[in-house]
């Protein structure tokens, strides 16, 4: 059973829930600190450790946005049955298949495709800009279908968020660094270490749609 929270812990937990629901991903340590006037990221970490210890969140190490808020038991009990599938996938904007670009996640339209074709899960679509993934069969103007998930296996094609910039690349975890590999020899891989940049995986690419 989750332990009781202090007033500040409860406020931070509600902020995490609200930001994750609004943006589709959790805030960074700096964003949490700025919102609550905490000058040190160490203080933010202390609060997050307390929330994790009390069972309200789970943190994925080495990912700056690796905070997963556990659903409240009260919410789970009151949850209504899900409506039947609308057989559509929301388009949440564009994704760079080239140099990372500023990520703005905002529903723009729907793809009239049955989500069951892609194996289920929480799916969204992004329109590709650039040709760094050309040799993987992903071209500019295509829509990639993405299953939202915070982790990936080596070789998966992922949508990655670097600070506030997003890109689609093939993912490799190599010791203490991550390699984001393009599929076009005209582009260089991106090498990342935890201390260099804030990395979050938004999801795994599970399909590509193209107009002929």
C-alpha positions as CSV (number, residue, x, y, z in Angstrom):
1,X,0.0,0.0,0.0
2,X,1.4,3.5,-0.9
3,X,2.4,5.6,2.1
4,X,1.0,9.0,2.8
5,X,2.5,12.0,1.1
6,X,3.6,15.4,2.4
7,X,2.0,18.5,0.9
8,X,5.0,19.2,-1.3
9,X,5.3,15.5,-2.4
10,X,1.6,15.5,-3.3
11,X,2.0,18.8,-5.3
12,X,4.9,17.4,-7.3
13,X,3.0,14.1,-8.0
14,X,0.0,16.1,-9.3
15,X,2.3,18.2,-11.4
16,X,3.9,15.0,-12.9
17,X,0.4,13.6,-13.6
18,X,-0.8,16.8,-15.2
19,X,2.3,17.4,-17.4
20,X,2.4,13.8,-18.6
21,X,-1.3,13.9,-19.5
22,X,-0.9,17.3,-21.2
23,X,2.3,16.7,-23.2
24,X,2.4,12.9,-23.5
25,X,5.7,12.7,-21.6
26,X,6.9,13.7,-18.1
27,X,8.8,16.8,-17.2
28,X,12.5,17.0,-16.7
29,X,14.2,17.6,-13.4
30,X,14.9,21.2,-14.4
31,X,11.3,21.7,-15.3
32,X,10.1,20.3,-12.0
33,X,12.6,22.5,-10.1
34,X,11.6,25.6,-12.1
35,X,7.9,25.1,-11.4
36,X,8.4,24.7,-7.6
37,X,11.2,27.2,-7.2
38,X,13.8,24.5,-6.3
39,X,17.3,25.7,-7.2
40,X,19.0,22.3,-7.0
41,X,18.2,19.3,-9.1
42,X,19.4,17.3,-6.1
43,X,16.4,18.6,-4.1
44,X,14.1,17.4,-7.0
45,X,15.8,14.0,-7.0
46,X,15.1,13.7,-3.2
47,X,11.4,14.3,-3.8
48,X,11.3,11.8,-6.6
49,X,13.1,9.2,-4.5
50,X,10.5,9.7,-1.8
51,X,7.7,9.3,-4.3
52,X,9.3,6.2,-5.7
53,X,9.9,4.8,-2.2
54,X,6.2,5.4,-1.4
55,X,5.1,3.6,-4.5
56,X,3.7,6.5,-6.5
57,X,6.2,6.6,-9.4
58,X,8.8,4.4,-11.0
59,X,12.0,5.9,-12.5
60,X,13.9,4.5,-15.4
61,X,17.6,5.3,-14.8
62,X,19.7,7.1,-17.4
63,X,16.6,8.7,-19.0
64,X,15.9,12.3,-18.1
65,X,12.2,12.0,-18.7
66,X,12.1,8.4,-17.4
67,X,9.5,9.1,-14.7
68,X,6.5,6.8,-14.9
69,X,3.5,7.8,-12.7
70,X,1.7,4.8,-11.3
71,X,-2.1,5.0,-11.7
72,X,-4.0,5.8,-8.5
73,X,-6.0,2.9,-7.1
74,X,-9.0,5.1,-6.8
75,X,-8.9,6.0,-10.5
76,X,-8.5,2.4,-11.5
77,X,-11.7,1.4,-9.5
78,X,-13.8,4.1,-11.1
79,X,-12.5,3.6,-14.6
80,X,-15.3,3.2,-17.2
81,X,-15.2,0.4,-19.8
82,X,-13.3,1.5,-22.9
83,X,-15.4,2.6,-25.9
84,X,-15.2,0.4,-29.0
85,X,-12.3,1.1,-31.3
86,X,-12.8,4.1,-33.6
87,X,-10.6,2.4,-36.2
88,X,-8.4,5.4,-36.5
89,X,-5.0,6.6,-35.3
90,X,-4.3,10.2,-34.3
91,X,-1.7,12.2,-36.2
92,X,0.4,14.1,-33.6
93,X,2.5,16.2,-35.9
94,X,5.7,15.9,-37.9
95,X,8.9,14.0,-37.1
96,X,12.4,14.7,-38.4
97,X,14.2,11.9,-40.4
98,X,17.3,14.0,-40.4
99,X,18.6,16.6,-37.9
100,X,16.3,16.6,-34.8
101,X,13.7,19.3,-34.8
102,X,11.6,21.0,-32.1
103,X,8.9,18.6,-31.0
104,X,5.4,19.9,-30.7
105,X,2.9,17.1,-30.0
106,X,-0.5,18.3,-31.0
107,X,-3.3,16.2,-32.5
108,X,-3.8,17.4,-36.1
109,X,-6.0,14.7,-37.8
110,X,-6.8,11.0,-37.9
111,X,-5.6,8.2,-40.1
112,X,-8.5,6.0,-41.0
113,X,-6.7,2.8,-40.2
114,X,-7.6,0.0,-37.8
115,X,-5.1,0.1,-34.9
116,X,-5.5,-3.7,-34.6
117,X,-3.4,-4.0,-37.8
118,X,-0.4,-2.9,-35.8
119,X,-0.7,-5.2,-32.8
120,X,-2.5,-2.9,-30.4
121,X,-1.2,-0.6,-27.6
122,X,-1.4,3.2,-27.6
123,X,-0.7,4.2,-31.1
124,X,-0.1,7.5,-32.8
125,X,1.2,8.7,-36.2
126,X,3.8,11.2,-37.3
127,X,4.5,12.6,-40.7
128,X,8.1,12.2,-41.8
129,X,10.3,15.1,-42.8
130,X,13.7,14.3,-44.3
131,X,15.3,11.1,-45.7
132,X,17.8,9.9,-43.1
133,X,15.8,6.6,-42.8
134,X,15.5,6.1,-46.6
135,X,17.2,2.7,-46.6
136,X,14.8,1.4,-44.0
137,X,11.9,2.2,-46.3
138,X,10.9,5.4,-44.6
139,X,10.6,8.3,-46.9
140,X,9.7,12.0,-46.6
141,X,6.0,12.4,-46.6
142,X,5.3,8.9,-45.1
143,X,3.5,8.5,-41.9
144,X,5.2,6.3,-39.3
145,X,2.9,4.5,-36.9
146,X,4.4,4.5,-33.4
147,X,3.5,2.5,-30.3
148,X,4.0,4.6,-27.3
149,X,6.6,2.9,-25.0
150,X,9.5,4.2,-22.9
151,X,12.1,1.5,-23.8
152,X,13.3,-0.3,-26.9
153,X,15.5,-3.2,-28.0
154,X,18.7,-2.8,-30.0
155,X,17.9,-2.4,-33.6
156,X,14.4,-1.0,-33.1
157,X,13.4,2.1,-35.0
158,X,12.2,4.6,-32.5
159,X,11.0,8.1,-32.0
160,X,13.5,9.8,-29.7
161,X,13.2,13.1,-27.8
162,X,16.5,14.9,-27.3
163,X,15.8,17.7,-24.9
164,X,12.9,19.2,-26.9
165,X,14.0,18.0,-30.3
166,X,12.5,14.8,-31.8
167,X,13.9,12.5,-34.5
168,X,13.3,9.0,-35.9
169,X,16.3,6.7,-35.9
170,X,17.4,3.1,-35.2
171,X,18.2,2.6,-31.5
172,X,21.3,0.9,-30.0
173,X,22.3,0.9,-26.4
174,X,26.1,0.5,-26.2
175,X,27.4,0.3,-22.6
176,X,27.0,3.8,-21.1
177,X,26.0,5.5,-24.4
178,X,23.2,5.4,-26.8
179,X,23.6,5.4,-30.6
180,X,20.8,6.7,-32.8
181,X,21.6,5.3,-36.2
182,X,20.3,6.8,-39.5
183,X,19.6,4.5,-42.5
184,X,21.2,6.7,-45.1
185,X,25.0,7.0,-45.6
186,X,24.7,10.7,-46.1
187,X,23.8,11.1,-42.4
188,X,26.0,10.5,-39.3
189,X,24.9,8.6,-36.2
190,X,24.1,10.5,-33.1
191,X,26.0,9.3,-30.0
192,X,24.6,10.2,-26.6
193,X,25.8,9.8,-23.0
194,X,23.5,10.4,-20.0
195,X,25.6,13.4,-18.9
196,X,25.5,15.1,-22.4
197,X,21.8,15.4,-23.2
198,X,18.3,14.5,-22.0
199,X,17.0,11.5,-23.9
200,X,13.6,10.0,-23.9
201,X,12.1,7.3,-26.1
202,X,8.5,8.2,-27.0
203,X,7.8,5.0,-28.8
204,X,8.7,2.3,-31.3
205,X,7.9,2.5,-35.0
206,X,5.6,-0.4,-35.8
207,X,4.4,0.6,-39.3
208,X,4.7,2.9,-42.3
209,X,1.9,4.3,-44.4
210,X,2.6,5.9,-47.8
211,X,0.4,7.5,-50.4
212,X,1.1,6.2,-53.9
